[in-house]
Amino acid sequence: MRQISNSLTQTHAFSVRASDPSAKISGTIEVRGSNWIFPKPAVRLPLQRENRVDKNMWDTFYSIHVTPDQDVDITLSGPAVRNLWVYAIIVMIILAIAGSLILAH
């Protein structure tokens, strides 16, 4: 999965199910964040039945690569925006300042 981000912190969740029910889930998840403002190395995580990967505000160009060791079915959940109330407060402050500037003229 690759994403060009809106700079909101998000959590991507996905479930993994082996095609063979008796098989153990194994493999790797490689997470690559942005490299253009604050470069950082790719992070490798173990693949599990239930996975959660966090995306930070500075990860504008973001990718998650899943490499399972066996055939699997992956079910994605929609990304959950974390701390949405913080963004709502920031927007309200900006609107209040803009409104006061407009009324002052």
C-alpha positions as CSV (number, residue, x, y, z in Angstrom):
1,M,0.0,0.0,0.0
2,R,1.3,3.4,-0.9
3,Q,-0.2,6.7,0.2
4,I,0.3,10.4,-0.4
5,S,-0.8,11.7,2.9
6,N,-2.9,14.6,4.2
7,S,-0.4,14.9,7.1
8,L,-2.8,13.6,9.7
9,T,-1.6,10.9,12.1
10,Q,-3.3,7.7,11.2
11,T,-3.2,4.0,12.2
12,H,-3.6,1.4,9.5
13,A,-5.0,-1.9,10.7
14,F,-5.2,-5.2,8.8
15,S,-5.9,-8.8,9.5
16,V,-4.0,-11.7,8.0
17,R,-5.4,-15.2,7.5
18,A,-3.5,-18.1,6.1
19,S,-5.0,-19.9,3.2
20,D,-4.2,-23.1,5.0
21,P,-5.9,-22.8,8.4
22,S,-3.2,-25.0,10.1
23,A,-0.4,-22.7,8.9
24,K,1.3,-20.3,11.3
25,I,1.3,-16.6,10.2
26,S,4.8,-15.4,9.6
27,G,6.6,-12.9,7.4
28,T,7.6,-9.2,7.6
29,I,6.0,-5.8,7.3
30,E,8.3,-3.0,6.0
31,V,7.1,0.5,6.7
32,R,8.7,3.4,4.8
33,G,7.9,7.0,5.8
34,S,8.8,10.2,4.1
35,N,12.4,10.8,3.1
36,W,12.2,14.4,1.8
37,I,11.9,16.5,4.9
38,F,13.1,14.4,7.8
39,P,14.7,11.2,6.4
40,K,14.3,8.1,8.4
41,P,15.1,4.4,7.8
42,A,12.5,1.8,6.9
43,V,11.1,-0.1,9.9
44,R,10.6,-3.9,9.8
45,L,8.0,-5.5,11.9
46,P,6.9,-9.2,12.2
47,L,3.7,-10.1,10.4
48,Q,1.0,-11.3,12.8
49,R,-2.7,-12.2,12.6
50,E,-3.7,-8.6,13.7
51,N,-1.4,-5.8,12.6
52,R,-1.4,-2.0,13.3
53,V,0.9,0.4,11.7
54,D,1.1,4.1,12.7
55,K,1.7,7.0,10.3
56,N,3.1,10.2,11.7
57,M,2.3,13.8,10.7
58,W,5.6,14.1,8.7
59,D,5.0,10.9,6.7
60,T,3.7,12.6,3.6
61,F,4.8,9.8,1.2
62,Y,4.2,6.6,3.0
63,S,4.2,2.9,2.1
64,I,3.6,-0.4,3.8
65,H,5.0,-3.6,2.2
66,V,3.8,-7.0,3.5
67,T,5.8,-10.1,2.7
68,P,4.2,-13.2,4.1
69,D,6.1,-16.6,4.2
70,Q,3.0,-18.4,3.0
71,D,-0.2,-17.7,1.0
72,V,-2.5,-15.4,3.0
73,D,-5.6,-13.3,2.7
74,I,-5.3,-9.8,4.0
75,T,-8.3,-7.7,5.1
76,L,-7.7,-4.0,5.4
77,S,-9.5,-1.7,7.8
78,G,-9.9,1.9,7.0
79,P,-7.2,4.2,8.5
80,A,-8.2,5.6,11.8
81,V,-7.3,9.3,12.2
82,R,-5.8,9.7,15.7
83,N,-6.3,12.9,17.8
84,L,-9.0,14.3,15.5
85,W,-10.1,16.7,18.3
86,V,-6.7,18.4,18.1
87,Y,-7.2,19.1,14.4
88,A,-10.7,20.4,15.1
89,I,-9.4,22.8,17.7
90,I,-6.7,24.1,15.4
91,V,-9.3,24.7,12.6
92,M,-11.6,26.5,15.1
93,I,-8.8,28.8,16.2
94,I,-7.8,29.6,12.6
95,L,-11.5,30.3,11.8
96,A,-11.8,32.6,14.8
97,I,-8.7,34.5,13.9
98,A,-9.8,34.9,10.3
99,G,-13.3,36.0,11.4
100,S,-11.9,38.6,13.8
101,L,-9.5,39.9,11.0
102,I,-12.5,40.2,8.6
103,L,-14.7,42.0,11.1
104,A,-11.8,44.4,12.1
105,H,-11.8,45.8,8.5
